[in-house]
Amino acid sequence: MSSTSRQLKKNHWIRRIDWKLVAILALFAIISVSIIHSAMGGGQYSANFSIRQILYYVFGGIIAGLIMLISPKKLMKYTYLLYFILCIGLFILIIIPETPFTPIINGAKKLV
């Protein structure tokens, strides 16, 4: 077996997963979705928040998986650019508080 194939197996993305953390997060997800589902038993809400919470967990897992596929060296290389872009995005949300992405609810226009 060549050293490059050993190196690839050692740095494979599945080996980089912290399975204890995944198990803890899965347990947390199951508990939180079941608590949200039981809290909605009164029928006072028209939306099903437990399904929405499951979708948030799936979306977060996909984002975490995509970030995990990027090598840490590349991630460190673009950290400042990503930070700058996200700061500009937050600044735009402060300047223009009323968008379809940030609706006015009960008179609240901003988070800040």
CYANA upper distance limits for C-alpha pairs under 8 A (distance plus 0.5 A):
  1 MET  CA      5 SER  CA      7.28
  1 MET  CA      6 ARG  CA      7.64
  2 SER  CA      6 ARG  CA      7.03
  3 SER  CA      7 GLN  CA      6.55
  4 THR  CA      8 LEU  CA      6.64
  5 SER  CA      9 LYS  CA      6.71
  6 ARG  CA     10 LYS  CA      6.60
  7 GLN  CA     11 ASN  CA      6.71
  8 LEU  CA     12 HIS  CA      6.34
 10 LYS  CA     15 ARG  CA      7.62
 11 ASN  CA     15 ARG  CA      7.27
 11 ASN  CA     16 ARG  CA      7.67
 12 HIS  CA     16 ARG  CA      7.39
 13 TRP  CA     17 ILE  CA      7.48
 13 TRP  CA     68 MET  CA      7.76
 13 TRP  CA     69 LEU  CA      6.94
 17 ILE  CA     22 VAL  CA      8.49
 18 ASP  CA     22 VAL  CA      6.94
 19 TRP  CA     23 ALA  CA      6.63
 20 LYS  CA     24 ILE  CA      6.74
 21 LEU  CA     25 LEU  CA      6.60
 22 VAL  CA     26 ALA  CA      6.54
 23 ALA  CA     27 LEU  CA      6.64
 24 ILE  CA     28 PHE  CA      6.63
 25 LEU  CA     29 ALA  CA      6.53
 26 ALA  CA     30 ILE  CA      6.70
 27 LEU  CA     31 ILE  CA      6.70
 28 PHE  CA     32 SER  CA      6.51
 29 ALA  CA     33 VAL  CA      6.51
 29 ALA  CA     54 ILE  CA      8.39
 29 ALA  CA     57 TYR  CA      7.83
 30 ILE  CA     34 SER  CA      6.61
 31 ILE  CA     35 ILE  CA      6.65
 32 SER  CA     36 ILE  CA      6.62
 33 VAL  CA     37 HIS  CA      6.51
 33 VAL  CA     50 SER  CA      5.93
 33 VAL  CA     53 GLN  CA      7.12
 33 VAL  CA     54 ILE  CA      7.53
 34 SER  CA     38 SER  CA      6.62
 34 SER  CA     50 SER  CA      8.08
 35 ILE  CA     39 ALA  CA      6.57
 36 ILE  CA     40 MET  CA      6.88
 36 ILE  CA     49 PHE  CA      7.43
 36 ILE  CA     50 SER  CA      6.20
 37 HIS  CA     41 GLY  CA      7.50
 37 HIS  CA     49 PHE  CA      7.86
 37 HIS  CA     50 SER  CA      5.89
 40 MET  CA     44 GLN  CA      7.98
 40 MET  CA     45 TYR  CA      7.63
 40 MET  CA     48 ASN  CA      8.37
 40 MET  CA     49 PHE  CA      8.38
 48 ASN  CA     52 ARG  CA      7.21
 49 PHE  CA     53 GLN  CA      6.55
 50 SER  CA     54 ILE  CA      6.77
 51 ILE  CA     55 LEU  CA      6.78
 52 ARG  CA     56 TYR  CA      6.80
 53 GLN  CA     57 TYR  CA      6.83
 54 ILE  CA     58 VAL  CA      6.74
 55 LEU  CA     59 PHE  CA      6.52
 56 TYR  CA     60 GLY  CA      6.50
 57 TYR  CA     61 GLY  CA      6.53
 58 VAL  CA     62 ILE  CA      6.73
 59 PHE  CA     63 ILE  CA      6.81
 60 GLY  CA     64 ALA  CA      6.56
 61 GLY  CA     65 GLY  CA      6.54
 62 ILE  CA     66 LEU  CA      6.70
 63 ILE  CA     67 ILE  CA      6.68
 64 ALA  CA     68 MET  CA      6.58
 65 GLY  CA     69 LEU  CA      6.85
 66 LEU  CA     70 ILE  CA      7.37
 70 ILE  CA     74 LYS  CA      7.23
 70 ILE  CA     75 LEU  CA      7.09
 71 SER  CA     75 LEU  CA      6.81
 72 PRO  CA     76 MET  CA      6.56
 73 LYS  CA     77 LYS  CA      6.68
 74 LYS  CA     78 TYR  CA      7.02
 75 LEU  CA     79 THR  CA      6.61
 78 TYR  CA     82 LEU  CA      6.64
 79 THR  CA     83 TYR  CA      6.56
 80 TYR  CA     84 PHE  CA      6.57
 81 LEU  CA     85 ILE  CA      6.72
 82 LEU  CA     86 LEU  CA      6.66
 83 TYR  CA     87 CYS  CA      6.63
 84 PHE  CA     88 ILE  CA      6.74
 85 ILE  CA     89 GLY  CA      6.75
 86 LEU  CA     90 LEU  CA      6.76
 87 CYS  CA     91 PHE  CA      6.65
 88 ILE  CA     92 ILE  CA      6.69
 89 GLY  CA     93 LEU  CA      6.88
 90 LEU  CA     94 ILE  CA      6.89
 91 PHE  CA     95 ILE  CA      6.84
 92 ILE  CA     96 ILE  CA      6.41
 93 LEU  CA     97 PRO  CA      5.87
 94 ILE  CA    110 LYS  CA      7.47
 94 ILE  CA    112 VAL  CA      8.13
 97 PRO  CA    102 THR  CA      7.11
 97 PRO  CA    103 PRO  CA      8.46
 97 PRO  CA    109 LYS  CA      6.45
 97 PRO  CA    110 LYS  CA      6.42
 98 GLU  CA    102 THR  CA      6.37
 98 GLU  CA    103 PRO  CA      6.27
 98 GLU  CA    104 ILE  CA      7.02
 98 GLU  CA    109 LYS  CA      7.30
 99 THR  CA    103 PRO  CA      6.40
103 PRO  CA    109 LYS  CA      8.00
104 ILE  CA    108 ALA  CA      6.07
104 ILE  CA    109 LYS  CA      5.65
105 ILE  CA    109 LYS  CA      7.81
